[in-house]
Amino acid sequence: MDPRKPRFDVLGQLGALRRYARSLSRDASEAEDLVHDALVRAYERRSSFRSGGNMRAWLLSILHNTFVDGARSRSAEAARAAESARLSETALAAPQEHSVRLAQVRDAFMGLPEEQRAALHLVAIEGLSYQEAAEALAIPLGTLMSRIGRARAALRAMEDGAPARGSHLKIVGGPQ
């Protein structure tokens, strides 16, 4: 620490910050969060504090701006939620058969073993190449391809209503 540079000491200002935060928020818990957020901002911007300036005024200004930013954010979020609710009332529900079919596909996918589900998700949904998916799962490329093949076969078998090929095999460490 540079001895010529004054310490960035805010401990003496905590009382004033807490009082002002409580005055703004009208809630003790929210006031503590507000003080915390303001102190984080102050610490991140400590280089903007002018040496010899009024630390209390600077910190209270940061606290006030943090409160205003939070109020604006909550207001914008409430407006988005209201607009979303308004739009959802005008949206048409999916035809029953599509909803049922989507639920069946989702249930079949979620019924796959975790290894197969992860492999198929990375390739089919996230669009990773086989090599990228194998690296993401830290498995050999051949293992990934095998898992995807078994997952697709299981989904096809579920679609046809027949048991998956090889389902008579016991999974080591799995249920008996």
C-alpha positions in Angstrom: 0.0 0.0 0.0 1.3 3.4 -0.9 1.8 5.4 2.3 1.2 8.7 0.5 -2.2 7.7 -0.7 -5.0 8.0 1.9 -6.7 4.7 3.0 -10.1 3.9 1.5 -11.8 3.6 4.9 -15.6 3.4 4.9 -16.1 1.8 8.3 -16.8 5.2 9.9 -19.5 5.8 7.4 -21.5 2.6 7.9 -24.0 4.2 10.3 -24.9 7.0 8.0 -25.1 4.6 5.0 -27.4 2.2 7.0 -29.7 5.1 8.2 -30.0 6.5 4.7 -30.6 3.1 3.1 -33.3 2.3 5.7 -34.9 5.7 4.9 -34.9 5.0 1.2 -36.0 1.3 1.3 -38.2 1.3 4.4 -37.1 -2.3 5.1 -34.1 -3.4 7.2 -33.2 -6.4 5.1 -33.4 -4.5 1.8 -31.4 -1.6 3.4 -28.6 -4.0 4.3 -28.5 -5.3 0.7 -28.5 -1.8 -0.5 -25.6 -0.8 1.7 -23.7 -3.9 0.5 -24.3 -3.2 -3.1 -23.3 0.5 -2.7 -20.1 -0.5 -0.9 -19.2 -2.9 -3.7 -19.8 -0.1 -6.2 -17.7 2.3 -4.2 -14.9 -0.1 -3.8 -14.9 -0.9 -7.6 -14.9 2.9 -8.3 -12.5 3.9 -5.5 -10.1 5.4 -8.0 -12.7 8.0 -8.9 -12.8 9.4 -5.3 -10.9 12.7 -5.2 -8.3 12.8 -2.5 -9.4 15.3 0.2 -13.1 15.0 -1.0 -16.0 14.3 1.3 -16.1 10.5 1.7 -19.6 10.5 3.4 -21.2 12.6 0.6 -19.5 10.4 -2.1 -20.7 7.2 -0.5 -24.2 8.5 0.1 -24.4 9.6 -3.5 -23.4 6.0 -4.6 -26.0 4.6 -2.2 -28.7 6.8 -3.6 -27.8 6.0 -7.2 -27.8 2.3 -6.4 -31.2 2.6 -4.9 -32.5 4.5 -8.0 -31.0 1.9 -10.3 -32.7 -0.9 -8.4 -36.0 0.9 -8.4 -35.8 1.4 -12.1 -34.8 -2.2 -12.6 -37.8 -3.4 -10.6 -40.1 -1.1 -12.4 -38.9 -2.3 -15.8 -39.2 -5.9 -14.7 -42.8 -5.3 -13.5 -43.6 -3.7 -16.8 -42.1 -6.6 -18.7 -44.1 -9.1 -16.6 -47.3 -7.2 -17.1 -46.7 -7.1 -20.9 -45.9 -10.8 -20.9 -49.1 -11.5 -19.0 -51.1 -9.4 -21.4 -49.5 -11.1 -24.4 -50.0 -14.6 -23.0 -53.7 -13.9 -22.7 -53.9 -13.2 -26.5 -51.7 -16.2 -27.4 -53.5 -19.3 -28.8 -53.0 -22.5 -27.0 -51.3 -25.2 -29.0 -53.7 -27.8 -30.5 -54.1 -30.6 -28.1 -52.5 -33.3 -30.2 -49.3 -31.2 -30.5 -49.2 -30.6 -26.8 -49.6 -34.3 -26.1 -47.0 -35.3 -28.7 -44.5 -32.8 -27.3 -45.1 -34.1 -23.8 -44.5 -37.7 -25.0 -41.3 -36.8 -26.7 -40.1 -34.9 -23.7 -40.9 -37.8 -21.4 -39.2 -40.2 -23.7 -36.1 -38.0 -23.8 -36.0 -37.6 -20.1 -36.4 -41.3 -19.6 -33.1 -42.0 -21.3 -30.1 -42.8 -19.1 -28.2 -39.7 -18.1 -25.2 -40.5 -20.3 -27.3 -40.9 -23.4 -29.4 -37.9 -22.7 -26.4 -35.7 -22.2 -24.7 -36.9 -25.4 -27.9 -36.5 -27.5 -28.7 -33.1 -25.9 -25.2 -31.7 -26.8 -25.4 -32.8 -30.4 -29.1 -32.6 -31.3 -30.2 -29.6 -29.2 -27.0 -27.5 -28.7 -25.7 -28.2 -32.1 -22.2 -29.3 -31.1 -20.2 -31.4 -33.5 -19.5 -35.0 -32.3 -15.9 -34.0 -31.6 -17.0 -30.9 -29.5 -19.5 -32.9 -27.6 -17.0 -35.7 -26.8 -14.6 -33.1 -25.5 -17.3 -31.4 -23.5 -18.2 -34.8 -21.8 -14.5 -35.8 -21.6 -15.2 -39.1 -23.3 -13.7 -40.7 -26.5 -15.5 -39.9 -29.8 -16.5 -43.6 -30.3 -18.1 -43.6 -26.8 -20.1 -40.5 -27.7 -21.3 -42.0 -31.0 -22.3 -45.2 -29.3 -24.3 -43.3 -26.6 -26.0 -41.2 -29.3 -26.8 -44.4 -31.3 -28.3 -46.1 -28.3 -30.3 -43.0 -27.4 -31.7 -42.7 -30.9 -32.6 -46.4 -31.0 -34.3 -46.2 -27.6 -36.3 -43.2 -28.8 -37.3 -45.0 -32.0 -38.3 -48.0 -30.0 -40.4 -45.9 -27.7 -42.0 -44.3 -30.8 -42.8 -47.8 -32.2 -44.1 -48.9 -28.8 -41.6 -51.8 -28.7 -39.0 -52.3 -26.0 -35.6 -51.0 -27.0 -33.2 -53.4 -28.6 -30.7 -54.6 -26.0 -33.0 -53.6 -23.1 -32.6 -57.0 -21.6 -29.0 -56.2 -20.8 -28.2 -55.3 -17.2 -26.6 -52.0 -16.5 -23.6 -52.4 -14.3 -24.1 -50.5 -11.1 -27.7 -49.8 -12.1 -31.0 -51.3 -10.8 -31.2 -55.1 -10.8 
